[in-house]
Amino acid sequence: MRDATECNPWRDFVHLGVPYYDERSLQGCNIGAEGATALANALVKNESLQSLNLWSNKIGAEGARALANALASNESLQTLDLDWNNIGLEGAAALANALVKNESLQTIK
């Protein structure tokens, strides 16, 4: 399992605000809820990312809620992989509510 500081794509996307990614895999970066919140803040502004793999990052319900808030306004993301993140019922409910407003997301795991 990698640490979030070792995941250069994550740092580029979140900290540098790189707008040109269309697909990112941050699988196993262990970003946690804090990293998911930072990523969600970047997603609100991003207009190019179409696919995001966050498999196995321990984001939990708190991180899922942050991502859900971002999805409510994001218009580019089409695929989101949240497998193995222990988001629970609360996180899943937040994501489901966000999908009511989001018209671009086609696949969520």
NUVO-279531 format. One record per residue (C-alpha): residue number from 0; residue in three letters; x, y, z. Coordinates in nm, 4 decimals. Example, Ala and Ser with C-alpha at 12.3 -4.5 7.8 and 13.67 -1.06 7.14 Angstrom:
# residues 2
   num   residu         xx         yy         zz
     0      ALA     1.2300    -0.4500     0.7800
     1      SER     1.3670    -0.1060     0.7140
***
This chain:
# residues 109
   num   residu         xx         yy         zz
     0      MET     0.0000     0.0000     0.0000
     1      ARG     0.1425     0.3359    -0.1017
     2      ASP     0.1242     0.6527     0.1037
     3      ALA    -0.0614     0.9508    -0.0464
     4      THR     0.2624     1.1494    -0.0618
     5      GLU     0.4044     0.8845    -0.2954
     6      CYS     0.1182     0.9158    -0.5435
     7      ASN     0.2431     1.1799    -0.7843
     8      PRO    -0.0780     1.1846    -0.9925
     9      TRP    -0.2740     1.2606    -0.6760
    10      ARG    -0.0400     1.5450    -0.5812
    11      ASP    -0.0480     1.6873    -0.9329
    12      PHE    -0.4253     1.6743    -0.9570
    13      VAL    -0.5102     1.8050    -0.6118
    14      HIS    -0.2235     2.0309    -0.5132
    15      LEU    -0.1279     2.1727    -0.8496
    16      GLY    -0.4825     2.1842    -0.9857
    17      VAL    -0.3771     2.0172    -1.3104
    18      PRO    -0.6832     2.0556    -1.5351
    19      TYR    -0.5899     1.8339    -1.8290
    20      TYR    -0.6282     1.4781    -1.6972
    21      ASP    -0.9044     1.2744    -1.8559
    22      GLU    -0.8318     0.9550    -1.6612
    23      ARG    -0.6582     0.8974    -1.3260
    24      SER    -0.5930     0.5871    -1.1219
    25      LEU    -0.5079     0.6503    -0.7607
    26      GLN    -0.5578     0.2884    -0.6619
    27      GLY    -0.4027     0.2006    -0.3285
    28      CYS    -0.2678     0.5484    -0.2528
    29      ASN    -0.4183     0.5400     0.0975
    30      ILE    -0.5488     0.8963     0.0681
    31      GLY    -0.8122     0.8495     0.3404
    32      ALA    -1.0995     1.0878     0.4102
    33      GLU    -0.8696     1.3909     0.4161
    34      GLY    -0.7296     1.3114     0.0724
    35      ALA    -1.0769     1.2382    -0.0637
    36      THR    -1.1917     1.5790     0.0607
    37      ALA    -0.8984     1.7518    -0.1100
    38      LEU    -0.9701     1.5539    -0.4248
    39      ALA    -1.3388     1.6480    -0.4054
    40      ASN    -1.2439     2.0169    -0.3865
    41      ALA    -1.0383     1.9730    -0.7020
    42      LEU    -1.3215     1.7853    -0.8751
    43      VAL    -1.5559     2.0788    -0.8285
    44      LYS    -1.3261     2.2918    -1.0461
    45      ASN    -1.2140     2.0209    -1.2903
    46      GLU    -1.3827     2.0066    -1.6301
    47      SER    -1.1771     1.7368    -1.8043
    48      LEU    -1.1528     1.4299    -1.5795
    49      GLN    -1.3735     1.1511    -1.7133
    50      SER    -1.2574     0.8479    -1.5143
    51      LEU    -1.1285     0.8247    -1.1570
    52      ASN    -1.0142     0.5038    -0.9878
    53      LEU    -1.0013     0.5391    -0.6095
    54      TRP    -1.0018     0.1657    -0.5357
    55      SER    -0.8698     0.0780    -0.1895
    56      ASN    -0.8005     0.4205    -0.0418
    57      LYS    -0.9727     0.3989     0.2988
    58      ILE    -1.1876     0.7043     0.2311
    59      GLY    -1.4796     0.5890     0.4495
    60      ALA    -1.8166     0.7617     0.4805
    61      GLU    -1.6617     1.1043     0.5402
    62      GLY    -1.4615     1.0890     0.2170
    63      ALA    -1.7623     0.9556     0.0269
    64      ARG    -1.9737     1.2490     0.1503
    65      ALA    -1.7096     1.4944     0.0287
    66      LEU    -1.6967     1.3247    -0.3115
    67      ALA    -2.0762     1.3252    -0.3256
    68      ASN    -2.0814     1.7016    -0.2714
    69      ALA    -1.8364     1.7418    -0.5597
    70      LEU    -2.0352     1.5103    -0.7866
    71      ALA    -2.3424     1.7264    -0.7402
    72      SER    -2.1718     1.9984    -0.9474
    73      ASN    -1.9098     1.8097    -1.1533
    74      GLU    -2.0110     1.7755    -1.5183
    75      SER    -1.7239     1.5731    -1.6682
    76      LEU    -1.6717     1.2595    -1.4581
    77      GLN    -1.8243     0.9526    -1.6223
    78      THR    -1.6691     0.6652    -1.4237
    79      LEU    -1.5874     0.6466    -1.0525
    80      ASP    -1.4435     0.3381    -0.8798
    81      LEU    -1.4799     0.3406    -0.5020
    82      ASP    -1.4382    -0.0344    -0.4395
    83      TRP    -1.2752    -0.1340    -0.1108
    84      ASN    -1.3184     0.2010     0.0625
    85      ASN    -1.5584     0.1061     0.3416
    86      ILE    -1.7973     0.3930     0.2634
    87      GLY    -2.0859     0.2219     0.4446
    88      LEU    -2.4552     0.3015     0.4142
    89      GLU    -2.4069     0.6681     0.5000
    90      GLY    -2.1491     0.7207     0.2257
    91      ALA    -2.3568     0.5239    -0.0248
    92      ALA    -2.6658     0.7315     0.0564
    93      ALA    -2.4735     1.0561     0.0067
    94      LEU    -2.3492     0.9337    -0.3314
    95      ALA    -2.6990     0.8227    -0.4328
    96      ASN    -2.8374     1.1675    -0.3476
    97      ALA    -2.5629     1.3336    -0.5517
    98      LEU    -2.6505     1.1235    -0.8552
    99      VAL    -2.9909     1.2895    -0.8671
   100      LYS    -2.8137     1.6139    -0.9679
   101      ASN    -2.5228     1.4651    -1.1659
   102      GLU    -2.5932     1.3973    -1.5324
   103      SER    -2.2466     1.2884    -1.6496
   104      LEU    -2.1634     0.9927    -1.4225
   105      GLN    -2.2462     0.6664    -1.5978
   106      THR    -2.0625     0.4093    -1.3860
   107      ILE    -1.9958     0.3990    -1.0143
   108      LYS    -1.8567     0.0994    -0.8260
***
